[in-house]
Amino acid sequence: MNARFYFANLGADVARCIKALEMGDNNRYEQSLARARKTLGFLRAADRPEAYEEGILLVYGLTHARQDGTIAAFADQLDRFNASFIVV
């Protein structure tokens, strides 16, 4: 697996976090966040420090959006971002 694969998976993990928040399911949110952190570990091991740093910022953005109550706007931007990883 390469950094692109792990970064795309991180985007999916964060999307699951958002879905859990929208459903009001804190347990599912915590499980998804733990999965995102595990994926960050794989991303770090992929030896692409710039991808790892961007991944950290993505998780930080999730946390910030949750605290600010801007999760809907964050979700919209994440959807647009994740679309760039779709291979046609």
PyMOL commands that set and color helices and strands:
alter all, ss='L'
color gray80, all
select helices_A, chain A and resi 3-23+26-45+49-68+71-83
alter helices_A, ss='H'
color red, helices_A
deselect
rebuild
show_as cartoon
